């Protein structure tokens, strides 16, 4: 069943797999500090204006809002999306607050570094509970679910791009390391696939019931 879902949503999962491989290799061959500097040096005024807004796509409030909008059209689909939000958030929070509670964010890690990092003025940057990235987790859970729900499967790459940009924004904004966003994307995607597997039959039954009889 899992492979059937992946094949049906190839436009999301195939580029995501390639992204995981590329970023995974970079993490094996480069340190987190090197990756952080690579992203940080590629800053621009336009990006400084854009990414503080892009990052809100991974905010829990935005996720819940989308769940409510989905529920207006179909209550069961809304509940399935909310279940994805709940599962991915709980896993992320458990890892962040319990397992890796001592993980420092870039701002704290590099506070005595001689390297001049680019930091957006006026941005509230956190210092602790870095791993994993909660915003990236939520973004991949949300847009992964939207890709699964979209009947036009060829648009899956579009949802992946939005999720990936949200994860990238967390590194660009100096809120997380690459590894934080990397693992967050996996948590979010796996959570959504698990919830979809458990609930799609229940959702499908409701959709069949609403179809007019001939």
C-alpha positions as CSV (number, residue, x, y, z in Angstrom):
1,X,0.0,0.0,0.0
2,X,2.8,2.4,0.8
3,X,4.5,1.8,-2.5
4,X,1.2,2.3,-4.3
5,X,0.8,5.7,-2.7
6,X,4.3,6.7,-3.5
7,X,3.9,5.6,-7.2
8,X,0.6,7.5,-7.4
9,X,2.3,10.6,-6.0
10,X,5.6,10.3,-7.9
11,X,5.6,14.1,-8.7
12,X,6.1,14.7,-4.9
13,X,8.1,11.7,-3.7
14,X,10.6,11.4,-6.6
15,X,12.0,14.9,-6.3
16,X,11.8,14.6,-2.5
17,X,13.9,11.5,-2.6
18,X,16.5,13.3,-4.9
19,X,16.5,16.2,-2.4
20,X,17.1,13.9,0.5
21,X,20.0,12.2,-1.3
22,X,21.7,15.5,-2.4
23,X,21.3,17.2,1.0
24,X,22.2,13.9,2.8
25,X,25.5,13.7,0.8
26,X,26.3,17.3,1.6
27,X,25.9,16.6,5.3
28,X,28.2,13.6,5.0
29,X,30.9,15.6,3.2
30,X,30.5,19.0,5.0
31,X,30.1,20.1,8.6
32,X,26.9,21.8,9.8
33,X,29.0,25.0,10.2
34,X,30.2,24.9,6.6
35,X,26.6,24.3,5.3
36,X,25.4,27.1,7.5
37,X,28.0,29.5,6.1
38,X,27.2,28.4,2.5
39,X,23.6,29.4,3.0
40,X,24.3,32.4,5.1
41,X,26.6,34.0,2.6
42,X,24.0,33.7,-0.2
43,X,21.9,36.5,1.2
44,X,20.1,39.3,-0.6
45,X,17.8,42.2,0.4
46,X,14.9,40.6,-1.5
47,X,15.4,37.3,0.3
48,X,15.6,39.1,3.7
49,X,12.2,40.5,3.0
50,X,10.7,37.3,1.6
51,X,11.8,34.5,3.9
52,X,10.4,35.9,7.2
53,X,7.0,35.5,5.5
54,X,7.7,32.2,3.8
55,X,8.6,30.7,7.2
56,X,5.1,31.3,8.4
57,X,3.9,28.5,6.0
58,X,5.4,26.1,8.6
59,X,3.7,27.8,11.5
60,X,1.2,25.6,13.5
61,X,-1.5,28.3,13.3
62,X,-1.3,28.3,9.5
63,X,-1.6,24.5,9.5
64,X,-4.7,24.5,11.7
65,X,-6.2,27.2,9.5
66,X,-5.8,25.0,6.4
67,X,-7.3,22.1,8.4
68,X,-10.4,24.2,9.1
69,X,-10.7,25.3,5.5
70,X,-10.5,21.6,4.4
71,X,-13.1,20.7,7.0
72,X,-15.5,23.2,5.6
73,X,-15.5,21.3,2.3
74,X,-15.2,17.8,3.8
75,X,-15.2,17.2,7.6
76,X,-13.3,13.9,7.4
77,X,-10.5,15.3,5.2
78,X,-10.2,18.2,7.6
79,X,-9.9,15.7,10.5
80,X,-7.3,13.7,8.6
81,X,-5.2,16.8,8.0
82,X,-5.5,17.8,11.6
83,X,-4.4,14.2,12.6
84,X,-1.3,14.7,10.5
85,X,-0.6,18.0,12.2
86,X,-1.1,16.4,15.7
87,X,1.1,13.4,15.0
88,X,4.0,15.4,13.4
89,X,3.9,18.1,16.0
90,X,3.9,15.6,18.9
91,X,6.9,13.7,17.5
92,X,8.8,17.0,16.8
93,X,8.0,18.4,20.2
94,X,9.1,15.1,22.0
95,X,12.4,15.1,20.2
96,X,12.9,18.8,20.7
97,X,11.9,19.0,24.3
98,X,12.9,15.6,25.7
99,X,15.4,13.7,23.6
100,X,17.4,16.7,22.2
101,X,16.5,19.3,24.8
102,X,20.2,20.5,25.0
103,X,20.6,21.2,21.3
104,X,21.7,24.8,20.6
105,X,20.5,26.9,17.7
106,X,23.0,28.6,15.4
107,X,22.8,31.9,17.2
108,X,23.9,30.4,20.5
109,X,26.4,27.9,18.9
110,X,28.2,30.6,17.0
111,X,27.9,33.5,19.5
112,X,31.7,33.6,19.9
113,X,32.6,32.8,16.3
114,X,34.9,35.2,14.4
115,X,32.9,34.6,11.2
116,X,30.6,37.5,10.4
117,X,27.2,35.9,9.9
118,X,24.4,37.8,8.2
119,X,21.5,38.2,10.5
120,X,18.3,40.1,9.6
121,X,17.9,43.1,11.8
122,X,14.8,43.1,14.1
123,X,14.3,39.3,13.7
124,X,13.5,37.3,16.8
125,X,16.0,34.5,16.7
126,X,15.9,31.7,19.3
127,X,18.8,30.1,21.0
128,X,17.7,26.6,22.2
129,X,15.7,23.5,21.2
130,X,17.1,23.4,17.7
131,X,16.6,19.8,16.7
132,X,14.5,19.1,14.8
133,X,12.9,22.1,13.0
134,X,9.2,22.3,14.0
135,X,8.4,24.6,11.1
136,X,9.9,22.3,8.6
137,X,8.1,19.4,10.1
138,X,4.7,21.1,9.8
139,X,5.4,22.4,6.3
140,X,6.2,18.9,5.0
141,X,3.3,17.4,6.9
142,X,0.9,20.0,5.5
143,X,2.0,20.2,1.9
144,X,2.7,16.5,1.7
145,X,-1.0,15.9,2.8
146,X,-2.2,18.5,0.2
147,X,-0.1,16.6,-2.5
148,X,-1.8,13.3,-1.5
149,X,-5.2,14.9,-1.6
150,X,-4.8,16.7,-4.9
151,X,-6.4,14.7,-7.7
152,X,-4.0,16.3,-10.2
153,X,-1.0,14.2,-9.1
154,X,1.3,16.0,-11.6
155,X,1.3,19.1,-9.3
156,X,3.0,17.2,-6.5
157,X,6.3,19.0,-7.2
158,X,4.7,22.3,-6.5
159,X,3.8,21.3,-3.0
160,X,7.3,20.0,-2.5
161,X,8.9,23.3,-3.6
162,X,6.8,25.2,-1.1
163,X,7.7,22.8,1.7
164,X,11.4,22.9,0.8
165,X,11.4,26.7,0.6
166,X,9.9,26.8,4.1
167,X,12.6,24.5,5.4
168,X,15.3,26.5,3.6
169,X,13.9,29.7,5.2
170,X,14.6,28.3,8.7
171,X,18.3,28.0,7.8
172,X,18.4,31.3,6.0
173,X,16.9,33.1,8.9
174,X,19.5,31.6,11.2
175,X,16.9,29.7,13.2
176,X,18.1,26.1,12.5
177,X,20.9,24.0,11.1
178,X,20.5,22.1,7.9
179,X,20.2,18.8,9.9
180,X,17.3,20.2,11.8
181,X,15.4,21.0,8.7
182,X,16.4,17.7,7.0
183,X,15.1,15.6,9.8
184,X,12.0,17.8,10.2
185,X,11.1,17.1,6.6
186,X,11.3,13.4,7.2
187,X,9.2,13.5,10.3
188,X,6.5,15.6,8.6
189,X,6.4,13.5,5.5
190,X,6.4,10.1,7.3
191,X,3.7,11.4,9.7
192,X,1.5,12.4,6.8
193,X,1.9,9.1,5.0
194,X,1.1,7.2,8.2
195,X,-2.0,9.2,8.9
196,X,-3.1,8.9,5.2
197,X,-2.7,5.1,5.3
198,X,-4.7,4.9,8.5
199,X,-7.6,7.2,7.5
200,X,-8.0,7.3,3.7
201,X,-10.5,4.4,3.7
202,X,-12.6,6.2,6.3
203,X,-12.4,9.4,4.2
204,X,-13.2,7.5,1.0
205,X,-16.3,6.0,2.5
206,X,-17.7,9.4,3.4
207,X,-17.0,10.7,-0.2
208,X,-18.8,7.7,-1.7
209,X,-21.8,8.3,0.6
210,X,-22.0,11.9,-0.7
211,X,-22.1,10.9,-4.3
212,X,-25.5,11.2,-5.9
213,X,-27.1,7.9,-6.9
214,X,-28.2,7.3,-10.5
